[in-house]
Amino acid sequence: MLIVFAAAICLSAFLLFLVQPMIAKMILPQLGGTPAVWNTCMVFFQAILLAGYSYAHLLTGRFHLRRQVVVHVLVLLLPLAVLPVGLAFQWTASQSGAPITWLLWLLTLSIGLPFFALSTTAPLLQRWFSHLQHSLASDPYVLYAASNFGSMVALLGYPTLIEPNLSLHGRGWLSQSQLWSGGYALLIMLIGAAGWGAWSVGLQIQEPNGPRAAALSPASSGPDLRTLIRWVLWAFVPSSLMLGATSYVTLNIAAIPLLWIIPLVLYLLSFILVFAKWPTALHGVMCQVLPVLLALLVFMMATDSFSIPFGVRIVVHLLTLFVVALVCHGELARRRPATEHLTAFYLAMSVGGVLGGIFNALVAPALFKSTSEYQIALVVAGLLLPKSIRESRRTLTEQSATSASEGNRNYRRDIAWVLSIGAWTGGLTWLTQGMAAAAEGNSATQWLDILIYGAPLILCYLLRSRPLVFGLGLAVLLLVAELPSASSHTVLLHQERTFFGVLKVKLDRNLGIHRLVHGNTNHGAQWLDPEKRGEPMTYFHRKGPVGDLFRALQGSTTPTHVAVTGLGAGTLAAYTQAGQSLTYYEIDPAVVTIALDPRFFTYCDDAKRRGVDLQIVVGDGRLNMAQAPDGQYDLVFLDAFSSDSLPVHLITREAFELYLRKLSGDGVIAVNVSNRYLDIAPVLGNLAEELHLTGLHRHDDKDEDLVPGKYASHWIVMAKQRDRVGALLEDAQWEPIPKSPSLGIWTDNFSNVLSVFDWTS
């Protein structure tokens, strides 16, 4: 029976975590991908998981085993009415006012019922297994490792095996949604077999707390409030940190889509390890390693004078998350209760997990203008730093015997240490501002950072046995690092956080420009000098591919109606003249506000004054462009980015068929594929061949360091008529788009991001 139970739990977790990327991919054509989309989905999944664990707790606490099996099989049959998996309704631009509310509602109607049924499996089957006459029945928590193993297989298998080979929908069974439905049917049979097995051995309990239940396991009192709070906190910190690391790393270090899945895999791996007989000695090692990693990570986040490769930075962030999860989940595993309180234990864990998700996805965006929830989770991890489990019992006894007055003295001493750290760091930062400006860019700055931040962090580490000093010390250092410096050549003029990310407007004193930054990616810049402010900058420079395109379309072929997906700072408006119309499609209302604010950027206002008919449509570019009349545009720019990544739903065959319908007979499509991690060009090369378009591309990285304000860029141009881009055909810098038959044709049902990832970047 162990195999049946393990297989059912593993398959349930596999289906549970397989449906997450499946439904996210179905939503993608309706709402561009950002870390907030993933985090909102995670809140939904955690909330339904909490509901499933609550159901398991109530079911096992109030019904006989026989009735539990019957009721649960009926619950498992209900989702068959809504299969195969698909979206319950289609989203339109008019519904974009509250993306989080809309997304949660869509997820509830689309997969709420099957996800709920799956979420009940792990605690319920472990509780049933505890009634069997098996050597592991007294400790069924080991089956939790099987659950998380199934989850990891799904998360790792989807981008590597399932997504590249199977479409989302299709005829017959060879599609993701149909095969998932088949897996769910198999799961019903496995759970039915497990229930029948527990039933058939004769261990049918008349009442959950009756004589038979008492004979099965020794009586034990339920967990007290303090224990429940600890369970919740130990589950809260890794959950919050996992989501926080996802947002922080993808927005501030590298906007690599694959990084969305790695934190969740590490999070699940920690569960597998600690609930699979994790050795006590290894747990002790992790407790000793954790403060080292926290101190190192805080130093990296507080300083920017050290040129640490982004790969090393990512590894430190992910390694810290993994060790925090191992320590917190290890504490949970070491303090797991007797089997009669198993469902209460999982319920408390689920409460902690969903609170972490709610804090990151719903509360933090409303309270903070940056990803401060990540720093908060790191601080709380420091405050929860467990005492080394290798401490002798004598030491623990002596500590428990400490008088109340001595405890108060220790508390006051801890606060004094924290205040000293703040005075040292804040005072030196203020005193050395001028020195930092003069030494910027050389080793003197690094020594200043070591003095200001390194010395207090060493002190925090030495006092790691006092979690209050360690945790609050980290908080003070992170807070001081966020304070603006009067000596910096970069001044933050504006910052706000939306569903789509953190937006900043910065003044570069050295160059005299304003920049619009989303995460770690520049989305436009403008000169402050009135004589130069009309010149396009960054990826749109006149000496780059965009300048080539507009020169090639001058004269009688000058495009009259232009559409652009992605507003940024409005830089492309610099190319338009009186008599032309320019329509921007921008999904983030905050970007519109910034681009139209003359304190920051004037590209749009200047174009209007020149007589350009400039319109801005708020909402997803693909969905809103579908409302435009066919044949309206002469030139379409695709420049919409989620941080540094072009949303996949904008480059599928269905999307390009839409663009072509909206183009005039001699229309042109230009796509900005500038990206440090993804090579999208062959995907578009395949599409150009499929749709019989003339396609050219130019990868421009020359003069980037010689021409102020010019960025390296990679642009692709597609035209219905070959002679429309004749001037580019004669330019040696423009080449035919590369093709790769192995990539296939990307559609709304099929894409493979992993296949275009640049592993050498």
N, C-alpha and C positions, 0 to 999 in steps of 0.2 A: 504493500500500500504506500510505502514511502515514495516510490517512483511516481505513482499516480498523483499524490499530493504535490510533489515537487514539480512535476510536469504541468499540472494545472496552474500552480502559482507562477511558474516561469512563463507559460504561454499567456496568462492574463496580463502580466507586467509587460511582456513583449507587445501585445496588442494595445495596451494602455499608452505606451510611449511611442508606438508606431503611428497612432492616429494623430499625435500632436504635430509632427512635421507635415503629415498629410493634409490636415485641415488648415494649417498655416499656409501651405502652398496653394490651396484652393482660394484662400482669402486674398492672396497676394495680388491678383489682377484688380482687386477692388480697393486695396489700400496699400500704399508703398511700404516696404519693409524698413523698420527702424528698431533699435533695441527696445523701445517702448512697446512695440507690437508684441515682441517675444515676451517681455515682462508681464504685459497685460494677460497674454495667454497663460502664462505660468500662474498668475493669481487665480484665473478661472480653474485651471487644473488642480491647484492646491485646495481651492474652496470645495470643489466636487469631491476631492479625496477626503476632506474633512467630513463631508456629508456621508460618504461611504463608510468611513471608520465609525461615525456615530451610529449608523444603521447596524453595523456589525456588533457594536457594543450593546445596543438595545436588544437586538435579536438574541444574542447569546445569554443575556441577563434575564430574559423574561419568558423564553420558550424552551420546551424540551428539545432534545437533539433531533427527534423525528420531525417535529413541527418546523424547526430551523431549516432542515433540508427541503421540505416541501415549499415553504415560503420563499426560500432563496431561489429555487429552481423556477418558480413562477416569476420572480423578479428578473431572472436572467432571460426569460422568454419575451419580456416586454420590448426590449430594443429591436427585436426582429421586425417589428412593425415599421421602423424608420431606417432600416438598412436597404441598400448599401449606403455608405457614408457619403454625404454631400451637403452643400450649403442649403439652409432652409429658405433663404431669400437673397435677392440681389440688392446690393447697395447702390444708391444714387447720390449725386453730388449734394442734393438738398438735405441729406441725412448726415452731413459731415460735421455738424456743429459740436457733437460730443463723441469723438472717436472711441473713447474708452467705454462709454455706455453702450454705444452701438456694437462694438466688438464683443463685449460680454453677452449682450442679448443674442447676437448671431451665434456665438459658440454654444449658448444654452440650448437654443432651438435646434441646432445642427447636430451636436454630439453629446448633449447633456445626459440623455438617458443611457446610451451605451457606456459612456465614460463613468457614470455613477455605478452601473452594474459591475464594471471591471474593478473599480476602486475598492469594492467590498471584499475582494477575493483574499488578499494576503492575510489580514487579521482573522477573518472568519475561518478559513481553512486551517490556519495554525491552531486556532481554538479547537476545531474538530479533531485535528491530529492529536491534541493533548489527551483525548479520551481513549486513544488506541493503546493496545498492549505492545508497545514498541520501546526500544531502548532510548530513543530520542524524544519520547512523548513527554517526558518531564521538562524538556528544554526545547520546545518547538521553534524557538527564535532562530535556530539555524536555517529554517526554511525562508527566513527573510532575506538571506543571502541569495537564494534562488530567485526571489522576486526581483531583486536589484540586478542580478545577472541578466534576466530577461529584458529589463529596462535598458541596460547598456548595449545588449546585442541589437535592440531596435534602433537606438540612437546612432550607433556606429554603422549598422547595416543599411540604414536608409540612404545616406548620401553616397555610399560606396557600391551597393549592390541593387537596391530596390529602385531608387530614383533614376539611375542611368539606364535601366532595362525595362521598366514598366511604366506605362502612362497612368495618370490618375484615374481616368475613366476609359471605358472601351467596351466593345462587344465581347461576350463570352466571359471567361474567368480570368483571362490574362490582363488584368488591370489591378491597380493597387486597391481600389475600393471593393472590387468583387472578391479578391483573394483575402482581404481583411474580413469580409463577411463570412467566408468559408472558415477562417481561423476562429471566428467567434462561435460558429456552430460547433466546431470541434471542442472549444472550451466548455460549452454547455455539457457536452457528453462527459468530459473529464471531471468536471465538478460534480455532475450527477453520480459518476462512478465513485468519487471520493466520499460523497455523502452516503451512498449506499454501503461503502466499505465500513465507514464508522458506525453505521446503523447495524449492519449485519453481524458484527462481532459480539453483539449483545450488550454493548455499553450505552443503552438508551436511558438517559438520565430523566427521572420523573420530574424533578424540579432543579433549577440551576444551583440552588443552595441547599438541596435536600441531602438525605443520608448517603445516597450513592455518590454525589459530588464530593462530599466530605471524605469518603473512603478513597477516592481517586487521588487526592492531593492533600497535603497537610494544610490545615487551616492557617490563614494568615490575615492580619488586619489590612485594610485597604490603605493606599498611600495617603499620607497626610498632605495638608495644603502646601507645606514647604517643599515636599518632594515633587508635587505636581508642578509647582512654579519652576523648580530646577529642570524638570523634563521639558517644559515649554521653552525655557531660555536656551537650553542646550540644542534644541531643535531650531529656535528662532535665528540664532547667530549664523550657522552655516547657510540657511535658506536666504537670509538677507545678503550675506556676503557673496553667495553664488550669483544672485541677480545684480548686485552692485559691481562685482568684478566684470560681469558681462558688459554692463553699460560703460564703466570707466575705461576698460581696455579698448573697446571698439570705438569709443568717442575720443579718447585722449592719447592713445598710443598707435593703434593700427586698426583701421576699419575693415577687418577681414571677416567676411560672413561666417567662415567656418569656426571662428572663435565663439560664436553664439552657443555652439553645442558642446565645446570642450569643458567649460565650467560645470555644466550639468552632468557630464560623464564622470568627472572627478568627484562630484558630490555623491553620485550613486555608487561609485567605486568605494568610497569611504564606508558606506553602509555594508557593502559586501564583505569587506575586510574585517570590520569590527564585530559583525554578528556571526562570522565564521570562525569562532574560537580564536579571536585575536589575542596573541600572547600578552600577558601583563607587562613583560619586560619591554616589548615594542611600544606599548602605550606610554610607558615611562619615558622612553627615548623621544617620542613625539612631544610629550609635555616639556621636555628640555629644549627641543629644537624650536618650538613655537615662538618663544620670546625673541630668539635670534632673528627669525624671519620677519616678525612684526617690526622689530627695530630697523632691520635692513630696508624693508618696504617703505616705512615712514621716511627714512632718510632719502630714498630715491624720489618719493613724492614731494618732499619738502625742498629739494635742491634741483637745480637744472644746469649746474656748472660742469657736471660730469657727462661726457658724451658716451652714454651707455647704449649699445645697440638695442633697437626695439625688440629684437628677439629675446635678448637677455631680460629686458624689462618684463615682457610678457611671461616668461618662465617664472620669474620671481613672484609676480602676481598670482599666477595659477598654482605655484607650489605652496604659497602661503594659504590660499583657499583650501587646498587639499589637506594640509596639515591641520588647519583650524577645524575642518570637517572631521578629520580622524580623531582629534582630541575631543571635540564636543560629542560626536556620535559614539566615540569610545567610552565617554563617561555615561552616556545613555545605556550602552550595552552592558557595562559593568554593574549598573544599578537597575537592570531590568527586574521586574517583580515576578512573583510566582505566577503560574499559568492562569489561575482564576482571575488575575488582574491584567491579563495580557491585552484585552481590548481597550481597557482604560489607559494603559501605557501607550498604545498606538494612537489613541484618540488625543492624548496630551501632545505626543510628537506631531500629530497633524495640525493641532492648534498652533504650535510654535511655527511650523512650516508656513501655514497660511498667513499668520501674523507677519512673518518676514516678507512674504510676497505683497501683502497689503501695504506694508510700510514703504517698500521700494517702488511699487507701481502706482499706488494711489495717493499715499500721504506725502512722500518725499517730493514729487513733482509740484505739489501745491505749496509746500513750505520752503523749498530751497531753489535757488537759481542755478545751482550746479549739482554735480553728482555727490553731494555731501553725505548721502546715506551710506556710501561705501566707506568713507572715513569713520562714520559713526559705528558701523559694524566692526571695523578693525579695533576701535577703542573698546567696544563692549567685549570683544574677544580677549583683549588684554585684561579687562576687569574680571572676566570669568576664568582667568588663567588658573588651572587647578594646581594645588600643591603637589609636589612630586610624590607619586604613589610609593616611592622607595623610602619615604620617611619612616622612621622607626615608630612603633606604637608608643614608645616612651615619649617621643617628641609630641605626638598628637595628644597624649594624655596631659602632658605639661601645658600645652596650649589650651586645652579645654579647661584647665584649672586656673587660667589667668583671671585675675580679679577684674571686676567691672571698672574700677578706677584705672588700672593699668591699661585696659582696653581703650579707655577714653584718651589716655596720654598717647597711646600708639596712634589713635585717629588724628589727634592734633599734630603729631609729628609727621604723619603722612601728608597732611594738608600743607604743612610748612615746606616739605620737600617739593611738592607740586608748585607752590608759589615761588620757590627759589628757581625752579626750572623755567617758569614763565618769566621771571625777572631777568635771568641770565640771557635767554633767547631773545626776548623782546628788547632788552636794553642793548645788547650787542648789535641787533639788527638796526636799531635806530642810530647808534653811534657810528656804525661802519657804512652807512648809505653812500656817502661820498667816496669812500675807499672802494666800495663794490662797483660804483660806476666807472671809476678810473681804471680798475683792474679787470673790467668785464672782458671775458674771452681768454684769460690766461690763467696760469696756475695759482695766482694769488687769490682769485675768486674761489677756487676749490679749497684752499686752506681756510678761507673765511667760513665757508659752509661747514667744513669739518669742525671748526671752533664753535660756530653758532649752533649747529644741530647735532654734530657727531658726539661732542662731549656730553651733552644732556642725555643722549640716547644710551651712551655707555653707562651713565649713572642709573638710568631707568632699568637697564639690563641687570646691573648689580643689585638693584632693589626688587628684582622680579618676584621674590618671595612675598612681597607686599603688593598684591594685585591693584590696590587702590592707587598707589604711587605709580606703578607701571602703566596702568590704563589711562589715568588722568594726565600723566606725563606725556604720553603719546598724543592725547587730545590737545594739550597746550602747544606742542610743537607743530601740529597740523594747522592749528588756528593761526599761529604767528606766521606760518608760511603763506597763508592766504591773504595776509594784509598787504595792501598795495604799497609799492616802494616808489618814493618820489624820485629816485635816481635812475629808474629803469627807462630805457629808450622807448618802451612800449607802454602805453597808457590804456587802461580799460575804460571805454566811454559808455558802454551799455552792455548789459547781460540779462538774458531771460531764458527761462526754460519752458518748453512746450512739450506736447505729446511726441513731437518729432525730434527732440534733442535740445541741446544747450546752444544758444546763439550768442555770439559776442561781437561787438564792434570795437576794434582796437585802433588807436592812433600810433603810427610808427613815426616817432620824432625825427629819426635819422633821414628817412626818405620823404617825409611829409605826405603820407598817404593814410587813408582809412581802409581797414580791412574788415570784411565780414567772414567770421570763422564759425563753422559748425563742427564741434568736437575738435579734431586736430586738422581739419581740412579747410583751406581757404575757398570761399565761394564768391569771391569778387573783391576788387579794390579800386580806389579812385584817388587821383592826385588832388591835393588841396590847392595847389597853384591854379588860379582861375584860367591861366593860359593853357594849362595842360589837362584840366579836369575833363574835357571832352574826349580825351584819348582812351580807347579801350585798353585794359591791362590784363594781366595774368594769362589765362588760357585763351583769351580772345584778342591778343595783341595783333596789330596790323601787320607785323612781320612774321606772324604765324599762319597756320592753316586757315583760320577764319578770315584773316585779311586776304589770303589768296582767293578764297571762294567769292568774297564780295567783289574783288577786282575782276574775277572771271565773269561775273554776272552783271557788270556795268553796261550802260548803254541802253539799247532798245530792249534788252532782255532783263533789265533790272527788275527784281521781284517787287510786286506791288503789295501783296498781302503776305505777311510773315507770321508764323506761329512758333512759339518757344515753350517747351515744357521745362519748368524750373526757372525761377526768377533770379535768385541770388541777389546781387547788388544792382541788377538791371543793366549790366555792361553791354549786352548786345544792342541795346537801344542807341548806342553811340554810332552805329552804322546806318541808322535809318534817317531819311530825309523827308521834307514836306511832300505830301501827297501819298506817302506810304502808310499802311496800317500795320500795327504790331500788336499781336495778342499773346500775352503771357499766361501760362497755366501754372499755378503755384499751389501746392497742397497745404502749406503752412501759412496761416494768416499773419503770424508774427513776422515772417520774412517780408511780406507785403508792406507791413507797417514800417519796417526798417528801411526798405528800399525807397519808400516814398517820403521819408523824413529828410528834409534838406540839411539837417545838422550832420547827417552821416553820408548820404549819397544823393547825387542830383542827375544821374543818367536819365531817369524816366522824366523828371520835370523838364530837363533841357530838351528832350525829344519832343515833348508836347509843345514847348515854346517854338520849336522849329516848324511846327505844323503837322507833326506825326499823329495819326489817330491811334493812340496807345490805350489798350484795354488790358485789364488784369482779371482773370477768372480764377476764383479760389476753389480748389478741389483737385482731385487726381487728374493729371494731364490726359491720360488715355480715356477715362470715362467722360470727361468734359469735352474733349475734342470730338467725341462721337456725336455730340449734339450740334456741331457746326455743319453748315451746308456742304454737300459733296462738291469737290472741285474748287473750293474757296481759296486755298493757299498756294502760293507759288514756291514757298520755301518753308520747310519745317525743321526746326532745331530740336534735338533731343539732348537736353542738358540737365535732366533731373537726377539728383544724387541723394542717396541715403548715406550721409557722411561722405565716404570715398567710394561708394559702390553704386553702380547704375542698377536700378530696380529691374529684376528679370522680366517682370510682366510688361515692360516697355519695349522689349526686344524680341518678342515671340512672333511667330508667323501671323497670328491673329492680329497682333498690334500693328505690324507693318501693312497688312492688308487694309486696316483702318486708315493708316496714314496715307496710303496710296489713293484711297477713295476721296480723301479730303484734298488731295493735291490737284492742281490744274494739269493739263495735258503735258506741259513741259516742266513740271514741278521737280524740286530737288529736296532730298532729305539729308541733313548733316547730323552726325552723331558724335558726341564727345565721349570717347572711350578711354580717356586718360585714367589710368589706374595703376597702382603700385603692385597689386597682388593678383589681378585677374586679366587674362588676355582674351578679351571679348571679340577681337577682330575676326578670327576664323568663323565664329558663330554667325556674324553678319555677312561674311563672305559666302557662306552656305545659303543664307537667306537671299542674298542678291542674285545668286545663280538660280535658285528656286523660283524667284519672282521675276526673272528676266530683266534685271536692272543693271545698268552700268555702275560699277563700284570702284572707288579709288580710296586710298588712305595715305595719310602723311603722319609719320612719327617725328615730331619736331622737338629736339632737345638742344639745338645749337643756340648760341648767344644768350643762354639763360643767365649766365653769370656776368655777361657783358652789358646787356640791355636792362636797365632798371625797370622793374615792374613786369618783366616778361617771364612766364612760367613755361616749362616744358609741357607739351600737350600732344595728344594723339587723337586725330579726327578722321572720321570716315564720311565719305560723300556718296550718295546713291542717286541716280537720275533715271527717269523713265526713258529719256531720249539721250543718246550718246553725245550728240553735238551740243547739248546743253552745257556740258562741262568740258568742251573741247579745249579751252585754254589750260585746264588742269591736266588733260591728257598729254599735252606737249611739255609739261613741267616735269623734269626728272625727279623732283622731290616727291611727286605723287606717283604711287605705284598701285597696281591691281590689289584688291583685298585678298589676303591669303585665305585659302579654304582648307577645311579638314573634314573629309567624309565621315571619319570616325565619330565626330561630334553630332552628326545628324542634323535635323532641323528642329530647333527649339519651338515648342508650342506652349499653350497654357496648360496642357496636360503633361508635357515632357520637357525637362531641362536637366542639365547636369553641371552644376557649378564646380564641382570637384574636378571635372575634366579640364577646366580652363584656369585652374589655379596655378600661379607661377611660383613653383617651389624654390626658385633661386632668388626671389625678391628679398 
